[in-house]
Amino acid sequence: NGDVVTVADVDTGAPLFTVGAGQMWVRDVAYSPDGQWIATGGGDATVRIWRADDGRQQFTLAGHTGAVHGVDWSPDGSRLASVSDDSTARVAEVSDGGARERLTLSAQDTGNGLQSVAFSPDGGRMVTGDFGLAAALTWDVSATGGAEWGSVQGLPVAPGGRGSLSFTDDGDGISVATGGGTVTAFDIVTGERRWAVGPADGAALERFAVSPDETVVATSSDQIPVDLWDVATGEHLLALRPEAGNYVTDLDWSPDGELLAIVLADDVGGSIVVVDRSGAVRAELREEPEVYIQSVSFNPAGDRLATTRDPYRDDPSKRGV
């Protein structure tokens, strides 16, 4: 929710540069698969595309009429999807020559805007979720597509849960934060449950991240610990308790699934701790006092992180990407 995104080195935690100047209230950030671009979605209803090597802005997409809450790149990096308060999903083609919106998908019957978006592994379909995640809509976004492909209605999601929708590894299912503190994968055609992990005590679940190979799920409430779960067995693997903060605001796996970035907050400010699957801390990034981190995204190489910054006090000099 800040106005700045910081790009940092994963190994050292050192900030490299910031992007986001001129865009209000950055809600989401995503690296393109080839590592060339960084996309941000803002509260000013714009999607902006920045050079990932030096942070310079290249393109702006201004088709939405409400705040943009989610952005995601197609696997080949040629298209960028975004979702908004205006209950639409938009797909743009992006190249060195420019960015142009090619497809607008309306989900007006959701009534409360769209929050999450994700491409399927083959890039031919896209899933969107509304704020209540009462339904997940799957769209045909292939070259001849542009219509709703299917839906999973009435998902038993956790009230207030903020975990993003994501496709399963085979592209035939989606994973969501469901009621009772669990993460569940559903078949997008039949709606049947494929697997579920999470605590048996029904603890609140605010965010989750599925590893790229779909073998481990990281989950968290608003506070530590961050729990790791085995997808195949449902077994609880680890409870991670980083000392850098008490509250968890985001989670993201590296592309190879070996590292997990945990965004933390305490009374002083924000930080990121990067751990491996054993729980060992590999790197730590600490923000300056009273600056908090809202979201995080690994680059394709897994050696850089993009984060959104949110100053506790309204200081424009501390906003960015």
N, C-alpha and C positions, 0 to 999 in steps of 0.2 A: 504493500500500500504506500510505499514511498515514491519519490520522484527520481530516484537514482538507482542504477544497477551497477554493482561493483564486480569486476572480473579479477579473480585472485588465482594465484598459483597453488595447486593442490598440495605439493610437497612441502612448501615453506609457509603457506598461508599469507604470503605477501600480496597486497593489492597491486594490480598491474595498471588498470585504468578504469574509468567510469563512463557509462553512457546513460542517456535518459533526459538530457537537458531539453526543456521545452515540453515534455510530456508529463501530464498531471497524474499522480496516483497510479503508479505502475502496479498492476495486479498479477501479472504472470510474465515469465521469461523462459525462452527456449533456444538452445543452439540448433542450427541446421545440421543434418547428418554429416555433411562434408566439412563442417567446422568453419565455413566461410561467413555465415551470418548469425546474428543474434536478433531474435524477434521479441518485442515487448508489447503487451496489451495494457491500455491505460484507462483510467477513469474519465478521460476526456473523449472517449469513444473512438480513439485512433489505435491502429496497429502500426508500429514503427519497426523498421529493419535497419540494423546497424552493422558495420563491418566488424568482424570478430577479431581482426588483427590489431586495430588501433582505436575502435570505438566510434568512428565517424558515422553519422547518420546517412543512409543512402536513399531510403524510400519511405513514404507514408501512405497508408491505406485509411481512408476516412469514410467508408460506407456505412458503418454502424451508427445508430442513433442513441445508443446507451453505452454505459461503461463496459469495457471488454475484460472478461474475467479469465479467459483461457485461450492459449495459443498452442498449436502443435504442428510440426513439420511432417510431410509425407516421408516415407522411408528413403526415397530417392532425392529428397531435398528440393524438388521442383515446385512444390505447392505448400502453401501455408494456410492452415485453418484457424478460425477464430470464432468465439462465441460471446454473446453479450446479453445485457439486461433487456435488449430489444427483442429477445426470443428468436433471434436468427443466428444461423451458422453461415459463415462466408468462407469461400475457398479462393485463394489468389494464386496465380502463377508467378513465380519469382525467378529471375535470371539476372545476369550482369547488366542487361539492357533496361531492366525496370521491373515493377510489380504491378500486376493488373488483376482485379477481381474478375473471376470467371463464373462463379456459382454462388447463389444465395438460397439457403434452405430455411424455410419458415417452420417454426415449432410453436406457433401462437397458442395452441391449446394447452401448453404447459402453464401458462398464466403468470409465472413468476420469474421468467428469464432463464437463460442458460448459463451454467457455471463451468462445465467440464467438456473437453473434447479430446479425442484420440483417433489417429489413423490405425487401420488394420495393418498387419505386417506386410501384406502385398500392396498396400496403398489404394486398393479398389473400394474400400468401405471406410466409413467414419462413424464413430459413436459419440453421441452428445447426452449430457445429463443436466436436468434442471436443478434449481437450488435445493429443493426437497428430495431430489433423486427419486421421485415417485415413479418415474419411468425413464428408461434408457432407450433412445431412438437410434437405430442404425440406418445409415444412409448409403446409397450407391453413389460414389463420387468418381467412378471410372469415366473414361472419355465419353461414353454415351449415356452416362447416368445423370443423376440430379433429382432422384425421388427417394422417398422413404423405403428402405429395404426390409425393415422389420422392427419390432419393438419388444422390450421386456417390461411389462406393466406391473405396477403395484409391488415394487421391490421393498422388502422389509428392512429399510435402511435405518441407521442410527440417527435419531433426531440431532440436528446440528452437526452431523459428521461432515468433514471437509476433505476426505480423501478423494482423489481424482479417479474417474473412470479409466480403465485401461483394458485393452484387448489381451486375451490369453495368447500364449506363444504360437498356437496353431491358427489364430485368427477367427475361431469359431465360437469364442466365449468372451465374456467381459467380467472383470472383477470390480466389486464395489464394497464399501463399508456398510455392513448390514446390522440390524438390530441385535442387541445382546452382546455387543463388543466384538463381533467377528468380522472377518473379511471373507466374502463368498464369491465364487466364480459361477456364472450362469451361462448356459447354452443360449446363444442369441436367436436361435430358431425356435426351440421348444420351451425355453425358459426354465428348464430343469437345472438343478444344482449339480455342479461338477466337483467342487471341493470347497471346504471351509476350514479356516483356522482362526484361533483366537481364544481368549480366556473363557473358562466355564462359569465364572462368577458374574458375567454380564457387565463387567466394567465398561465405562464409557469409552468409545473409540472415536478420536477426532481426525486422525490421519494415518495413512499407510502407504507403503511402497513395495511393489512386487519386483523381485530381482529379474533381470532380463531373461534368464534361463528358466524362470518360473519355478524355482525350487525353494526359495526362501521369501517370506513376507516379513517386513518390518512394520510394527504397529506402535501407536502411542496415543495416550490421552493428551490433555493439555500439559501434563507434567511428566517428568521422567518416572519410571524407566522407559526405554525403548525396547520392545520385546521382539525377538526373532523366532519365527515359526517355520517348521518343515512342512512344505505343501503336501508331500507324498504321504506322510504319516500323521500330520496334525500335531506333532510333538513340539513342545516349547523348548527351544534350543538355548537361548541366552536372554538375560535381562541386562541391558546396557545402562549404566548409570554414570554418564560423564559428569565431571566436577565443574564444568564451565558454566552451568546454568541449571535452573529448576524447571523451566517451561520449554516445551517443544513446539516449534512453529512450522517446520517442514522437514521432509525426508526425501533423499534422492540417491539411487544406486548409480555407480559408474557403469559405463556401457559394457564392461566385461563382467559386471556383477561381483567383483572382488572387494569393492569399497562402498561404504555407506556414508553419505554426508548427513549429519544431524544438525539442524538449526536450533539454537538454544537462546534463551533470554533469562536475565535475572534483574536485580534492582539497579545494576550498573549500566547494562546495555546488552548488545547481541553478540553471538559468537557462533562459529561452525566448528564441529569436531568431526574429523574423518576417521572412521574405524574400518578394520577389515572384518572378515566373517568370524574371526576368533574373538572379536571385541577389542583387539589391541588398537590403541590410538596411533594413527599414522601422521596426522597433521592437525593443527588447530589455528583458526583465524579469529582474532578478537577485534571487534569494531571499537571505534572511539567511544568514550562515555556518552550515554543517552542517545546512541544510534542503534536501532534494532534491525534485524534481518527478517524479512517476511517470507521469502521463497528462495530456492536454490536450484541450479541446473548444471550438470556436468557437460563439458564439451565432448565431442565424439572420441577424442584421444584419451579422455579421462585424466588429463593433467591440469585442467583449468575448471574453475567454478564461476558461474555468473549468479549474483545475488541481488535482490532488491533491498534497498536501504530505506528505513523509515525513522526520521529523527523524532525523539520524544517531544521536543518543542519545535515549533514551526520555523525551521531554519533552512531556507532554500539552498544554502551552500552545502548542506549535508545530505541532500536528496540525490538519487541517481540509481544507475544500474551498473 
